[in-house]
Amino acid sequence: MDAQFYPTPPDLAARAWGKFKNREFTRVLEPSAGDGALADANPRERDYYRRNIPIDCCELDISKHPMLRAKDYDVVGVDFMQFSSGSIYSHVILNPPFANGAAHVLKAWDLVWDAEIVAIINAETVRNRCSKERQMLGNLIDQFGEVEFIADAFMVPDAERKTAVEVALVYLRKEANVAVDIVGDLLSDLNDDAETGAGLAGGYEEVHALALPNSFVENTVRAFKAAVRTMREAVFGEARAHYYATLLGDTMAVRNGDGGASKPDTSVKWVQGEIAKRYSLLKDRAWAGILRSTNVTSRLSSSAQQRVEKEFADIKKLEFTVPNIYGFLCGLVENRAAMQLEMACDVFDLITRYHSDNTVFYKGWKSNDRHRTAGMKIKTTRFVLPGHGTHSYQHGLNYESTRLLADFDKVFAMLDGKIEPEVSLVQTFSAHFADLKHGARVSSSYFDVRYYPGAGTIHFFSTNRKLVDRLNRLVGRHRQWLPPEGAKVSDAFWLSFDSAEKLDKELRTEINNAAGRSYWDHPLHNICSGDEDRKARAMEAIDDAATVVLERHGINVDFQIDAQQPEQLRLAA
Ligand SMILES: C[S@@+](CC[C@H](N)C(=O)[O-])C[C@H]1O[C@@H](n2cnc3c(N)ncnc32)[C@H](O)[C@@H]1O
Protein backbone atom coordinates (compact mmCIF):
# COMPACT_ATOMS: atom_id res chain seq x y z
CA MET A 1 0.00 0.00 0.00
CA ASP A 2 1.09 3.59 -0.72
CA ALA A 3 3.01 4.92 2.29
CA GLN A 4 1.19 8.27 1.90
CA PHE A 5 -2.29 6.83 1.80
CA TYR A 6 -4.14 7.51 5.06
CA PRO A 7 -7.93 7.67 4.54
CA THR A 8 -9.57 10.17 6.88
CA PRO A 9 -11.59 8.39 9.63
CA PRO A 10 -15.31 9.38 9.61
CA ASP A 11 -15.29 11.48 12.83
CA LEU A 12 -12.34 13.57 11.74
CA ALA A 13 -13.84 13.95 8.25
CA ALA A 14 -17.14 15.21 9.72
CA ARG A 15 -15.22 17.62 11.94
CA ALA A 16 -13.32 18.94 8.93
CA TRP A 17 -16.53 19.60 6.96
CA GLY A 18 -17.95 21.28 10.09
CA LYS A 19 -15.21 23.94 9.88
CA PHE A 20 -16.71 25.57 6.79
CA LYS A 21 -18.52 28.76 7.69
CA ASN A 22 -20.18 29.31 4.31
CA ARG A 23 -22.63 26.38 4.06
CA GLU A 24 -23.62 27.12 0.45
CA PHE A 25 -21.48 24.59 -1.37
CA THR A 26 -21.53 25.70 -5.02
CA ARG A 27 -18.72 23.34 -6.08
CA VAL A 28 -16.14 21.57 -3.92
CA LEU A 29 -12.64 20.35 -4.76
CA GLU A 30 -10.95 17.37 -3.01
CA PRO A 31 -7.43 17.60 -4.45
CA SER A 32 -5.94 14.32 -3.13
CA ALA A 33 -9.07 12.23 -2.79
CA GLY A 34 -7.74 8.69 -2.22
CA ASP A 35 -10.79 6.41 -2.03
CA GLY A 36 -13.02 9.38 -1.22
CA ALA A 37 -13.21 8.88 2.57
CA LEU A 38 -13.04 12.63 3.27
CA ALA A 39 -15.40 13.54 0.44
CA ASP A 40 -17.89 10.91 1.64
CA ALA A 41 -18.46 12.85 4.85
CA ASN A 42 -19.91 15.82 2.96
CA PRO A 43 -22.98 17.11 4.77
CA ARG A 44 -25.27 17.05 1.71
CA GLU A 45 -26.52 20.51 2.54
CA ARG A 46 -25.89 22.07 -0.81
CA ASP A 47 -29.19 23.80 -0.80
CA TYR A 48 -32.73 23.87 0.46
CA TYR A 49 -33.55 20.69 -1.50
CA ARG A 50 -30.62 18.77 0.07
CA ARG A 51 -29.27 17.88 -3.36
CA ASN A 52 -25.85 16.29 -3.44
CA ILE A 53 -22.95 18.69 -3.33
CA PRO A 54 -21.01 18.60 -6.61
CA ILE A 55 -17.52 17.39 -5.65
CA ASP A 56 -14.56 17.28 -8.05
CA CYS A 57 -11.51 15.17 -7.23
CA CYS A 58 -7.87 14.92 -8.17
CA GLU A 59 -5.94 11.77 -7.25
CA LEU A 60 -2.41 10.80 -8.20
CA ASP A 61 -3.11 7.08 -7.95
CA ILE A 62 -5.26 6.43 -11.02
CA SER A 63 -6.29 2.97 -9.78
CA LYS A 64 -8.55 4.87 -7.37
CA HIS A 65 -10.38 6.78 -10.11
CA PRO A 66 -13.04 4.12 -10.89
CA MET A 67 -14.03 4.00 -7.20
CA LEU A 68 -14.30 7.80 -7.05
CA ARG A 69 -16.44 7.85 -10.19
CA ALA A 70 -18.62 5.06 -8.82
CA LYS A 71 -19.29 7.33 -5.84
CA ASP A 72 -20.48 10.04 -8.27
CA TYR A 73 -17.52 12.34 -7.87
CA ASP A 74 -16.08 13.92 -11.01
CA VAL A 75 -12.41 13.07 -11.44
CA VAL A 76 -10.98 16.27 -12.89
CA GLY A 77 -7.26 15.80 -12.40
CA VAL A 78 -4.42 13.44 -11.55
CA ASP A 79 -1.50 15.41 -10.05
CA PHE A 80 -2.96 18.25 -8.02
CA MET A 81 0.35 20.11 -8.09
CA GLN A 82 -0.17 20.48 -11.87
CA PHE A 83 -3.85 21.46 -11.58
CA SER A 84 -4.82 24.92 -12.72
CA SER A 85 -8.59 25.35 -12.90
CA GLY A 86 -9.46 26.58 -9.44
CA SER A 87 -11.59 29.68 -9.76
CA ILE A 88 -14.87 27.77 -9.95
CA TYR A 89 -14.63 26.24 -6.47
CA SER A 90 -16.41 27.67 -3.47
CA HIS A 91 -14.75 25.18 -1.07
CA VAL A 92 -11.62 23.02 -0.98
CA ILE A 93 -11.25 20.21 1.53
CA LEU A 94 -8.08 18.16 1.71
CA ASN A 95 -6.06 15.63 3.62
CA PRO A 96 -2.90 15.65 1.51
CA PRO A 97 0.15 13.40 2.00
CA PHE A 98 1.56 14.41 5.39
CA ALA A 99 5.04 14.87 3.98
CA ASN A 100 3.82 17.64 1.59
CA GLY A 101 1.06 19.22 3.62
CA ALA A 102 2.28 22.82 3.39
CA ALA A 103 2.90 22.70 -0.37
CA HIS A 104 -0.59 21.30 -1.03
CA VAL A 105 -2.35 23.91 1.11
CA LEU A 106 -0.35 26.75 -0.49
CA LYS A 107 -1.21 25.39 -3.93
CA ALA A 108 -4.90 25.33 -2.98
CA TRP A 109 -4.64 28.92 -1.76
CA ASP A 110 -3.06 30.09 -5.03
CA LEU A 111 -5.58 28.21 -7.08
CA VAL A 112 -8.87 29.47 -5.70
CA TRP A 113 -10.40 32.86 -6.36
CA ASP A 114 -13.09 33.11 -3.72
CA ALA A 115 -13.30 30.08 -1.43
CA GLU A 116 -12.91 28.50 1.99
CA ILE A 117 -10.21 25.88 2.48
CA VAL A 118 -10.10 23.21 5.18
CA ALA A 119 -7.01 21.02 5.41
CA ILE A 120 -5.95 18.13 7.63
CA ILE A 121 -2.18 18.26 7.91
CA ASN A 122 0.56 17.17 10.28
CA ALA A 123 0.55 19.40 13.40
CA GLU A 124 4.34 19.70 13.06
CA THR A 125 3.89 21.50 9.72
CA VAL A 126 2.10 24.35 11.50
CA ARG A 127 3.94 24.35 14.85
CA ASN A 128 7.46 24.18 13.53
CA ARG A 129 7.84 26.99 10.99
CA CYS A 130 11.32 25.92 9.98
CA SER A 131 11.03 26.32 6.20
CA LYS A 132 9.92 29.14 3.89
CA GLU A 133 6.86 27.13 2.88
CA ARG A 134 5.82 26.56 6.48
CA GLN A 135 6.33 30.25 7.27
CA MET A 136 4.10 31.24 4.37
CA LEU A 137 1.43 28.84 5.55
CA GLY A 138 1.76 30.15 9.11
CA ASN A 139 1.31 33.73 7.86
CA LEU A 140 -1.81 32.75 5.92
CA ILE A 141 -3.30 31.10 9.01
CA ASP A 142 -2.47 34.17 11.13
CA GLN A 143 -4.05 36.56 8.64
CA PHE A 144 -6.89 34.63 7.05
CA GLY A 145 -7.74 31.66 9.19
CA GLU A 146 -7.48 29.54 12.28
CA VAL A 147 -6.16 26.18 13.37
CA GLU A 148 -7.20 23.44 15.78
CA PHE A 149 -4.84 20.67 16.93
CA ILE A 150 -6.19 17.15 17.45
CA ALA A 151 -4.23 14.28 18.97
CA ASP A 152 -4.86 10.64 18.09
CA ALA A 153 -7.45 11.41 15.38
CA PHE A 154 -6.01 8.52 13.32
CA MET A 155 -5.90 6.10 16.30
CA VAL A 156 -9.67 5.59 16.51
CA PRO A 157 -11.07 2.04 15.95
CA ASP A 158 -12.59 2.92 12.56
CA ALA A 159 -9.38 4.40 11.14
CA GLU A 160 -8.57 2.29 8.09
CA ARG A 161 -4.85 2.96 8.64
CA LYS A 162 -3.70 4.01 12.07
CA THR A 163 -0.98 6.55 12.87
CA ALA A 164 -0.17 8.29 16.14
CA VAL A 165 0.57 11.59 14.41
CA GLU A 166 -1.10 14.70 15.85
CA VAL A 167 -3.01 16.63 13.21
CA ALA A 168 -3.77 20.29 12.58
CA LEU A 169 -7.18 21.18 11.22
CA VAL A 170 -6.48 24.33 9.22
CA TYR A 171 -9.21 26.73 8.07
CA LEU A 172 -8.54 29.52 5.55
CA ARG A 173 -10.85 32.05 3.90
CA LYS A 174 -9.79 33.68 0.65
CA GLU A 175 -12.06 36.46 -0.49
CA ALA A 176 -12.32 37.82 -4.01
CA ASN A 177 -11.83 41.51 -4.25
CA VAL A 178 -15.22 42.01 -5.88
CA ALA A 179 -14.72 45.71 -6.42
CA VAL A 180 -11.63 45.18 -8.53
CA ASP A 181 -12.21 41.74 -10.02
CA ILE A 182 -15.79 42.05 -11.15
CA VAL A 183 -16.90 45.65 -10.99
CA GLY A 184 -13.59 46.99 -12.22
CA ASP A 185 -12.38 50.48 -11.74
CA LEU A 186 -15.66 52.35 -11.86
CA LEU A 187 -14.17 55.77 -12.38
CA SER A 188 -11.87 54.88 -15.22
CA ASP A 189 -14.75 53.16 -17.02
CA LEU A 190 -17.12 56.06 -16.51
CA ASN A 191 -14.65 58.56 -17.95
CA ASP A 192 -15.27 57.23 -21.44
CA ASP A 193 -18.66 58.84 -21.80
CA ALA A 194 -18.30 60.41 -25.21
CA GLU A 195 -18.04 57.20 -27.20
CA THR A 196 -19.59 56.84 -30.64
CA GLY A 197 -20.91 53.52 -31.97
CA ALA A 198 -17.77 53.07 -34.06
CA GLY A 199 -15.66 53.94 -31.07
CA LEU A 200 -17.45 51.42 -28.90
CA ALA A 201 -16.58 48.61 -31.27
CA GLY A 202 -13.16 50.02 -31.99
CA GLY A 203 -11.23 47.83 -29.58
CA TYR A 204 -12.30 44.62 -31.25
CA GLU A 205 -9.94 42.81 -33.56
CA GLU A 206 -10.71 39.55 -35.28
CA VAL A 207 -8.89 36.66 -33.74
CA HIS A 208 -6.01 35.60 -35.93
CA ALA A 209 -6.07 32.01 -37.00
CA LEU A 210 -3.83 29.92 -34.80
CA ALA A 211 -0.66 28.82 -36.47
CA LEU A 212 -0.41 25.06 -36.01
CA PRO A 213 3.26 24.29 -36.44
CA ASN A 214 3.55 21.77 -33.64
CA SER A 215 1.63 18.71 -32.71
CA PHE A 216 -2.11 18.51 -32.65
CA VAL A 217 -2.24 17.86 -28.90
CA GLU A 218 -0.14 20.85 -27.86
CA ASN A 219 -2.05 23.14 -30.20
CA THR A 220 -5.43 21.97 -29.01
CA VAL A 221 -4.37 22.64 -25.41
CA ARG A 222 -3.20 26.11 -26.45
CA ALA A 223 -6.52 26.83 -28.16
CA PHE A 224 -8.38 25.47 -25.13
CA LYS A 225 -6.48 27.73 -22.75
CA ALA A 226 -7.18 30.74 -24.97
CA ALA A 227 -10.86 29.79 -25.04
CA VAL A 228 -11.01 29.47 -21.24
CA ARG A 229 -9.23 32.77 -20.72
CA THR A 230 -11.55 34.68 -23.02
CA MET A 231 -14.62 32.92 -21.64
CA ARG A 232 -13.59 34.01 -18.17
CA GLU A 233 -13.14 37.59 -19.37
CA ALA A 234 -16.54 37.41 -21.04
CA VAL A 235 -18.26 36.28 -17.83
CA PHE A 236 -16.51 39.01 -15.87
CA GLY A 237 -17.58 41.45 -18.59
CA GLU A 238 -21.19 40.33 -18.33
CA ALA A 239 -21.13 40.74 -14.57
CA ARG A 240 -19.77 44.26 -15.01
CA ALA A 241 -22.35 45.05 -17.67
CA HIS A 242 -25.10 43.93 -15.29
CA TYR A 243 -23.64 46.05 -12.55
CA TYR A 244 -23.50 49.23 -14.63
CA ALA A 245 -26.95 48.56 -16.01
CA THR A 246 -28.35 48.51 -12.49
CA LEU A 247 -26.72 51.86 -11.82
CA LEU A 248 -28.94 53.23 -14.60
CA GLY A 249 -32.13 51.83 -13.07
CA ASP A 250 -35.01 49.91 -14.68
CA THR A 251 -36.31 50.24 -18.23
CA MET A 252 -39.40 52.32 -18.89
CA ALA A 253 -41.45 49.14 -19.42
CA VAL A 254 -40.47 47.82 -15.99
CA ARG A 255 -41.14 51.18 -14.41
CA ASN A 256 -44.63 51.14 -15.99
CA GLY A 257 -45.14 47.65 -14.65
CA ASP A 258 -45.25 46.13 -18.19
CA GLY A 259 -42.12 43.97 -18.14
CA GLY A 260 -40.69 41.50 -15.67
CA ALA A 261 -38.40 43.03 -13.09
CA SER A 262 -34.80 42.83 -14.25
CA LYS A 263 -32.59 40.80 -11.94
CA PRO A 264 -29.01 41.61 -12.75
CA ASP A 265 -26.54 39.41 -11.00
CA THR A 266 -23.04 40.50 -10.25
CA SER A 267 -22.39 38.16 -7.33
CA VAL A 268 -19.32 35.96 -6.95
CA LYS A 269 -21.67 32.97 -6.81
CA TRP A 270 -23.17 33.82 -10.22
CA VAL A 271 -19.72 34.33 -11.75
CA GLN A 272 -18.42 31.03 -10.33
CA GLY A 273 -21.51 29.12 -11.47
CA GLU A 274 -21.43 30.62 -14.95
CA ILE A 275 -17.70 29.98 -15.41
CA ALA A 276 -18.14 26.38 -14.17
CA LYS A 277 -20.94 25.78 -16.70
CA ARG A 278 -19.10 27.24 -19.67
CA TYR A 279 -15.79 25.68 -18.64
CA SER A 280 -17.34 22.22 -18.62
CA LEU A 281 -18.71 22.80 -22.15
CA LEU A 282 -15.29 23.90 -23.37
CA LYS A 283 -13.72 20.76 -21.86
CA ASP A 284 -16.36 18.65 -23.58
CA ARG A 285 -15.51 20.23 -26.95
CA ALA A 286 -11.77 19.91 -26.41
CA TRP A 287 -11.86 16.24 -25.40
CA ALA A 288 -14.29 15.45 -28.22
CA GLY A 289 -11.75 16.95 -30.62
CA ILE A 290 -9.04 14.62 -29.32
CA LEU A 291 -11.34 11.63 -29.50
CA ARG A 292 -12.33 12.39 -33.04
CA SER A 293 -8.83 13.20 -34.17
CA THR A 294 -8.18 10.74 -36.92
CA ASN A 295 -5.08 9.34 -35.23
CA VAL A 296 -6.98 8.02 -32.25
CA THR A 297 -10.10 6.38 -33.55
CA SER A 298 -9.71 5.91 -37.27
CA ARG A 299 -8.35 2.40 -36.86
CA LEU A 300 -11.12 1.30 -34.57
CA SER A 301 -14.22 -0.42 -35.91
CA SER A 302 -17.43 1.56 -35.56
CA SER A 303 -18.59 -0.33 -32.47
CA ALA A 304 -15.14 -0.07 -30.84
CA GLN A 305 -15.40 3.68 -31.47
CA GLN A 306 -18.80 3.68 -29.83
CA ARG A 307 -17.39 1.88 -26.81
CA VAL A 308 -14.61 4.45 -26.44
CA GLU A 309 -17.17 7.21 -26.77
CA LYS A 310 -19.17 5.71 -23.93
CA GLU A 311 -16.18 6.13 -21.65
CA PHE A 312 -16.03 9.68 -22.86
CA ALA A 313 -18.53 10.79 -20.20
CA ASP A 314 -15.79 10.22 -17.58
CA ILE A 315 -12.90 11.37 -19.70
CA LYS A 316 -14.36 14.77 -20.55
CA LYS A 317 -14.41 15.72 -16.88
CA LEU A 318 -10.61 15.59 -16.62
CA GLU A 319 -8.76 18.87 -16.81
CA PHE A 320 -7.70 19.37 -20.43
CA THR A 321 -3.91 19.33 -20.12
CA VAL A 322 -1.10 17.81 -22.17
CA PRO A 323 -0.24 15.15 -19.49
CA ASN A 324 -3.90 14.14 -19.10
CA ILE A 325 -4.32 13.81 -22.87
CA TYR A 326 -1.22 11.66 -23.20
CA GLY A 327 -2.42 9.63 -20.19
CA PHE A 328 -5.68 8.98 -22.02
CA LEU A 329 -3.88 8.08 -25.26
CA CYS A 330 -1.54 5.68 -23.39
CA GLY A 331 -4.62 4.01 -21.87
CA LEU A 332 -5.96 3.50 -25.38
CA VAL A 333 -2.69 1.94 -26.50
CA GLU A 334 -2.60 -0.36 -23.46
CA ASN A 335 -6.12 -1.51 -24.25
CA ARG A 336 -5.35 -2.00 -27.91
CA ALA A 337 -5.07 -5.79 -27.74
CA ALA A 338 -8.43 -6.04 -25.98
CA MET A 339 -9.97 -3.60 -28.44
CA GLN A 340 -8.61 -5.48 -31.43
CA LEU A 341 -10.07 -8.69 -30.08
CA GLU A 342 -13.42 -6.99 -29.62
CA MET A 343 -13.27 -5.66 -33.17
CA ALA A 344 -12.52 -9.15 -34.49
CA CYS A 345 -15.46 -10.56 -32.49
CA ASP A 346 -17.77 -7.82 -33.82
CA VAL A 347 -16.93 -8.64 -37.43
CA PHE A 348 -17.15 -12.39 -36.77
CA ASP A 349 -20.61 -11.92 -35.26
CA LEU A 350 -21.73 -9.78 -38.17
CA ILE A 351 -20.79 -12.50 -40.62
CA THR A 352 -22.26 -15.38 -38.62
CA ARG A 353 -25.36 -13.65 -37.27
CA TYR A 354 -27.52 -13.04 -40.28
CA HIS A 355 -26.84 -15.99 -42.50
CA SER A 356 -26.35 -19.42 -41.00
CA ASP A 357 -24.99 -20.59 -44.39
CA ASN A 358 -21.88 -18.49 -43.76
CA THR A 359 -20.98 -20.73 -40.89
CA VAL A 360 -19.74 -24.24 -40.36
CA PHE A 361 -19.79 -25.95 -36.99
CA TYR A 362 -17.40 -28.12 -35.04
CA LYS A 363 -17.47 -29.83 -31.71
CA GLY A 364 -16.31 -27.24 -29.21
CA TRP A 365 -13.32 -27.85 -27.00
CA LYS A 366 -15.33 -27.26 -23.83
CA SER A 367 -17.91 -29.87 -24.83
CA ASN A 368 -16.82 -32.33 -22.19
CA ASP A 369 -17.61 -29.73 -19.54
CA ARG A 370 -20.95 -28.93 -17.97
CA HIS A 371 -22.08 -26.83 -20.91
CA ARG A 372 -21.70 -28.74 -24.13
CA THR A 373 -21.28 -26.35 -27.00
CA ALA A 374 -20.48 -26.37 -30.67
CA GLY A 375 -17.88 -24.02 -32.10
CA MET A 376 -18.50 -21.83 -35.15
CA LYS A 377 -16.25 -21.01 -38.09
CA ILE A 378 -16.76 -18.65 -40.98
CA LYS A 379 -16.50 -20.50 -44.30
CA THR A 380 -13.11 -19.80 -45.81
CA THR A 381 -14.44 -19.97 -49.37
CA ARG A 382 -17.41 -17.65 -49.49
CA PHE A 383 -19.83 -15.85 -47.24
CA VAL A 384 -22.84 -13.67 -47.94
CA LEU A 385 -24.10 -10.56 -46.17
CA PRO A 386 -27.73 -9.54 -46.66
CA GLY A 387 -29.35 -6.16 -46.01
CA HIS A 388 -27.40 -3.91 -48.39
CA GLY A 389 -30.02 -3.08 -51.02
CA THR A 390 -29.80 0.11 -53.09
CA HIS A 391 -32.11 1.77 -55.60
CA SER A 392 -31.32 1.92 -59.30
CA TYR A 393 -30.58 5.68 -59.11
CA GLN A 394 -27.91 5.28 -56.39
CA HIS A 395 -24.25 5.56 -57.27
CA GLY A 396 -22.91 3.92 -54.17
CA LEU A 397 -23.82 1.89 -51.10
CA ASN A 398 -25.69 3.38 -48.16
CA TYR A 399 -23.82 4.93 -45.26
CA GLU A 400 -24.34 1.94 -42.91
CA SER A 401 -23.13 -0.55 -45.54
CA THR A 402 -20.02 1.53 -46.22
CA ARG A 403 -19.30 1.70 -42.50
CA LEU A 404 -19.54 -2.08 -42.28
CA LEU A 405 -17.13 -2.50 -45.20
CA ALA A 406 -14.74 -0.08 -43.49
CA ASP A 407 -14.90 -2.29 -40.37
CA PHE A 408 -14.05 -5.34 -42.50
CA ASP A 409 -11.11 -3.46 -44.02
CA LYS A 410 -9.78 -2.58 -40.57
CA VAL A 411 -10.15 -6.05 -39.07
CA PHE A 412 -8.70 -7.99 -42.01
CA ALA A 413 -5.79 -5.54 -42.34
CA MET A 414 -5.15 -6.06 -38.62
CA LEU A 415 -5.20 -9.85 -39.11
CA ASP A 416 -2.71 -9.31 -41.93
CA GLY A 417 -0.46 -7.22 -39.66
CA LYS A 418 -1.11 -4.06 -41.70
CA ILE A 419 -2.60 -0.68 -40.87
CA GLU A 420 -4.88 -0.69 -43.87
CA PRO A 421 -5.45 -2.82 -46.96
CA GLU A 422 -3.82 -1.77 -50.20
CA VAL A 423 -7.15 -1.95 -52.00
CA SER A 424 -9.95 -1.57 -49.51
CA LEU A 425 -13.51 -2.81 -49.87
CA VAL A 426 -14.71 0.77 -49.46
CA GLN A 427 -12.58 1.94 -52.43
CA THR A 428 -13.63 -1.08 -54.47
CA PHE A 429 -17.30 -0.32 -53.99
CA SER A 430 -16.92 3.37 -54.69
CA ALA A 431 -14.69 2.97 -57.77
CA HIS A 432 -16.53 0.05 -59.37
CA PHE A 433 -20.08 0.45 -58.18
CA ALA A 434 -21.57 0.52 -61.70
CA ASP A 435 -19.68 -2.65 -62.72
CA LEU A 436 -20.67 -4.37 -59.47
CA LYS A 437 -24.32 -3.45 -60.02
CA HIS A 438 -24.13 -5.13 -63.42
CA GLY A 439 -22.85 -8.39 -62.02
CA ALA A 440 -19.05 -8.00 -62.28
CA ARG A 441 -16.82 -9.81 -59.82
CA VAL A 442 -14.29 -7.24 -58.54
CA SER A 443 -11.14 -7.77 -56.48
CA SER A 444 -10.00 -5.98 -53.36
CA SER A 445 -6.98 -6.86 -51.21
CA TYR A 446 -8.62 -9.62 -49.21
CA PHE A 447 -11.85 -10.44 -51.03
CA ASP A 448 -13.35 -10.70 -54.48
CA VAL A 449 -16.87 -9.36 -54.24
CA ARG A 450 -20.11 -9.66 -56.12
CA TYR A 451 -23.09 -7.43 -55.46
CA TYR A 452 -26.78 -8.16 -55.99
CA PRO A 453 -28.55 -4.80 -55.53
CA GLY A 454 -32.08 -6.22 -55.86
CA ALA A 455 -31.60 -8.90 -53.23
CA GLY A 456 -29.33 -6.53 -51.28
CA THR A 457 -26.64 -9.18 -50.78
CA ILE A 458 -22.87 -8.88 -51.03
CA HIS A 459 -20.94 -12.10 -51.71
CA PHE A 460 -17.41 -12.21 -50.36
CA PHE A 461 -14.89 -14.68 -51.85
CA SER A 462 -11.82 -14.83 -49.70
CA THR A 463 -8.54 -14.40 -51.62
CA ASN A 464 -6.47 -15.08 -48.51
CA ARG A 465 -8.01 -17.98 -46.66
CA LYS A 466 -5.34 -17.83 -43.98
CA LEU A 467 -6.81 -14.56 -42.73
CA VAL A 468 -10.30 -16.01 -42.35
CA ASP A 469 -8.72 -18.97 -40.57
CA ARG A 470 -6.85 -16.55 -38.28
CA LEU A 471 -10.11 -14.78 -37.47
CA ASN A 472 -11.80 -18.13 -36.74
CA ARG A 473 -9.02 -19.19 -34.40
CA LEU A 474 -8.82 -15.83 -32.62
CA VAL A 475 -12.54 -15.72 -31.88
CA GLY A 476 -12.72 -19.48 -31.24
CA ARG A 477 -10.04 -19.26 -28.56
CA HIS A 478 -11.65 -16.23 -26.97
CA ARG A 479 -15.03 -18.00 -26.78
CA GLN A 480 -13.40 -21.21 -25.52
CA TRP A 481 -14.55 -23.26 -28.49
CA LEU A 482 -10.83 -23.83 -29.05
CA PRO A 483 -8.24 -24.71 -26.39
CA PRO A 484 -5.98 -21.93 -25.09
CA GLU A 485 -2.87 -21.16 -27.11
CA GLY A 486 -0.09 -23.68 -26.48
CA ALA A 487 -2.31 -26.29 -24.79
CA LYS A 488 -1.86 -29.84 -26.06
CA VAL A 489 -5.01 -31.33 -27.45
CA SER A 490 -5.40 -34.68 -29.14
CA ASP A 491 -5.01 -34.90 -32.92
CA ALA A 492 -8.63 -36.00 -33.12
CA PHE A 493 -9.75 -32.57 -31.95
CA TRP A 494 -7.86 -30.74 -34.70
CA LEU A 495 -9.05 -33.35 -37.22
CA SER A 496 -12.62 -32.54 -36.26
CA PHE A 497 -11.88 -28.80 -36.49
CA ASP A 498 -10.21 -29.09 -39.89
CA SER A 499 -12.96 -31.37 -41.30
CA ALA A 500 -15.73 -28.93 -40.43
CA GLU A 501 -16.17 -27.56 -43.97
CA LYS A 502 -16.02 -31.00 -45.54
CA LEU A 503 -18.57 -32.49 -43.11
CA ASP A 504 -20.85 -29.44 -43.13
CA LYS A 505 -23.52 -30.88 -45.43
CA GLU A 506 -23.70 -34.12 -43.48
CA LEU A 507 -23.86 -32.26 -40.19
CA ARG A 508 -26.72 -30.05 -41.37
CA THR A 509 -28.68 -33.11 -42.48
CA GLU A 510 -28.13 -34.62 -39.04
CA ILE A 511 -29.24 -31.40 -37.34
CA ASN A 512 -32.36 -31.25 -39.53
CA ASN A 513 -33.21 -34.88 -38.79
CA ALA A 514 -32.88 -34.35 -35.07
CA ALA A 515 -34.86 -31.09 -35.12
CA GLY A 516 -37.83 -32.47 -37.04
CA ARG A 517 -40.25 -30.05 -38.65
CA SER A 518 -40.18 -27.15 -36.23
CA TYR A 519 -38.85 -23.99 -37.90
CA TRP A 520 -39.08 -21.60 -34.97
CA ASP A 521 -37.32 -23.92 -32.56
CA HIS A 522 -34.77 -25.11 -35.09
CA PRO A 523 -31.12 -24.98 -33.95
CA LEU A 524 -29.96 -23.40 -37.24
CA HIS A 525 -32.55 -20.69 -36.74
CA ASN A 526 -31.92 -20.22 -33.02
CA ILE A 527 -28.19 -19.95 -33.52
CA CYS A 528 -28.80 -16.53 -35.14
CA SER A 529 -31.18 -15.49 -32.38
CA GLY A 530 -30.37 -12.69 -29.98
CA ASP A 531 -31.79 -14.76 -27.11
CA GLU A 532 -28.89 -16.30 -25.17
CA ASP A 533 -30.92 -19.28 -23.86
CA ARG A 534 -32.10 -20.24 -27.32
CA LYS A 535 -28.58 -19.87 -28.64
CA ALA A 536 -27.15 -22.11 -25.88
CA ARG A 537 -29.79 -24.79 -26.60
CA ALA A 538 -28.99 -24.59 -30.32
CA MET A 539 -25.27 -24.95 -29.62
CA GLU A 540 -25.97 -28.04 -27.51
CA ALA A 541 -28.13 -29.63 -30.22
CA ILE A 542 -25.49 -28.92 -32.88
CA ASP A 543 -22.83 -30.37 -30.62
CA ASP A 544 -24.91 -33.57 -30.26
CA ALA A 545 -25.31 -33.82 -34.04
CA ALA A 546 -21.56 -33.27 -34.49
CA THR A 547 -20.89 -36.18 -32.12
CA VAL A 548 -23.03 -38.48 -34.29
CA VAL A 549 -21.34 -37.38 -37.53
CA LEU A 550 -17.80 -37.57 -36.16
CA GLU A 551 -18.36 -41.05 -34.72
CA ARG A 552 -19.76 -42.13 -38.07
CA HIS A 553 -16.39 -41.11 -39.55
CA GLY A 554 -14.44 -42.94 -36.87
CA ILE A 555 -13.25 -39.76 -35.12
CA ASN A 556 -13.03 -40.27 -31.37
CA VAL A 557 -15.16 -37.52 -29.79
CA ASP A 558 -13.70 -37.93 -26.31
CA PHE A 559 -10.79 -35.83 -27.48
CA GLN A 560 -11.59 -32.98 -25.15
CA ILE A 561 -10.70 -35.01 -22.09
CA ASP A 562 -7.11 -34.98 -23.05
CA ALA A 563 -5.27 -37.98 -21.65
CA GLN A 564 -2.01 -36.04 -21.62
CA GLN A 565 -2.81 -33.13 -19.36
CA PRO A 566 -6.47 -32.80 -18.41
CA GLU A 567 -5.77 -30.82 -15.22
CA GLN A 568 -3.64 -28.14 -16.88
CA LEU A 569 -6.19 -27.68 -19.61
CA ARG A 570 -8.96 -27.26 -17.12
CA LEU A 571 -6.90 -24.69 -15.23
CA ALA A 572 -5.95 -22.87 -18.39
CA ALA A 573 -9.63 -22.62 -19.32
C1 LIG B 1 -3.40 10.88 3.29
S1 LIG B 1 -4.17 10.24 1.83
C2 LIG B 1 -5.77 10.93 2.01
C3 LIG B 1 -6.82 10.45 1.06
C4 LIG B 1 -8.14 11.23 1.13
N1 LIG B 1 -7.91 12.64 0.95
C5 LIG B 1 -8.80 11.02 2.48
O1 LIG B 1 -8.80 11.92 3.25
O2 LIG B 1 -9.30 9.92 2.72
C6 LIG B 1 -3.35 11.21 0.59
C7 LIG B 1 -3.74 10.91 -0.86
O3 LIG B 1 -3.14 11.88 -1.68
C8 LIG B 1 -2.74 11.29 -2.89
N2 LIG B 1 -1.73 12.17 -3.49
C9 LIG B 1 -0.42 12.30 -3.17
N3 LIG B 1 0.16 13.25 -3.93
C10 LIG B 1 -0.80 13.74 -4.76
C11 LIG B 1 -0.82 14.72 -5.79
N4 LIG B 1 0.29 15.42 -6.13
N5 LIG B 1 -1.97 14.95 -6.46
C12 LIG B 1 -3.08 14.24 -6.15
N6 LIG B 1 -3.12 13.30 -5.18
C13 LIG B 1 -2.00 13.05 -4.49
C14 LIG B 1 -2.26 9.92 -2.49
O4 LIG B 1 -2.28 9.01 -3.58
C15 LIG B 1 -3.27 9.57 -1.39
O5 LIG B 1 -4.37 8.88 -1.95
The ligand as an ORCA input file, in Angstrom:
! r2SCAN-3c Opt
* xyz 0 1
  C      -3.401     10.882      3.288
  S      -4.174     10.238      1.827
  C      -5.773     10.932      2.008
  C      -6.817     10.453      1.064
  C      -8.138     11.233      1.131
  N      -7.913     12.637      0.948
  C      -8.802     11.016      2.485
  O      -8.801     11.920      3.250
  O      -9.301      9.920      2.721
  C      -3.352     11.210      0.587
  C      -3.743     10.906     -0.858
  O      -3.144     11.881     -1.680
  C      -2.740     11.286     -2.891
  N      -1.729     12.167     -3.487
  C      -0.423     12.296     -3.166
  N       0.164     13.250     -3.931
  C      -0.801     13.739     -4.756
  C      -0.817     14.722     -5.792
  N       0.285     15.422     -6.130
  N      -1.970     14.949     -6.460
  C      -3.080     14.242     -6.146
  N      -3.124     13.296     -5.182
  C      -2.000     13.054     -4.490
  C      -2.263      9.917     -2.486
  O      -2.280      9.011     -3.577
  C      -3.273      9.569     -1.391
  O      -4.373      8.882     -1.947
*
